[in-house]
Amino acid sequence: MCSCSRRADRPNGRPWSEGGFTLIEVLICTFILTTGLLAIAGLLAVTTGMHVGAREAARSTRLAQDKIDELMRLDLDTDAEVAIGGSLTANEADHFEADPDGLDGLTIRWTVAAGPTADTRVLTVRVDSTRAQLYGRQVELGTILRN
């Protein structure tokens, strides 16, 4: 009994299989998969850099707030650290701290200016970080000190 719809057998006598992928299809899928994985690897590098920057910005903000809290406890009339003066760009005596808490690459600078009334002063604290890459290199906070 012979069936006319039957396909010819392969040379080794087994029938041809209808399923499976051709080599071209496999190569195209491999190329698409590789391209996607490379894109994800690039995103991973960017997000890692942003994570480091965010961590440094948070650390700098915490250090600036700690310095403000420390300076707020001082007497405006007698303590040199809250005397009018200072610079946010240069290290001036009694108005900067380098590598606080043993953290390399961080500098805290502050300025103190006369306030709106005789018993107040305007305090601005800046933390400069050479460790941050994308953002968080400078964090600046300000407040008003009162005697």
ABEGO torsion letter per residue (X at the ends): XBBAABBBBBAAGBBBBABEBBAAAAAAAAAAAAAAAAAAAAAAAAAAAAAAAAAAAAAAAAAAAAAAAAAAABBAAABAAABBEEBAABBBBGABBBGBGGBBGBBBBBBBBBBABAABBBBBBBBBBAABAABGABBBBBBBBBX
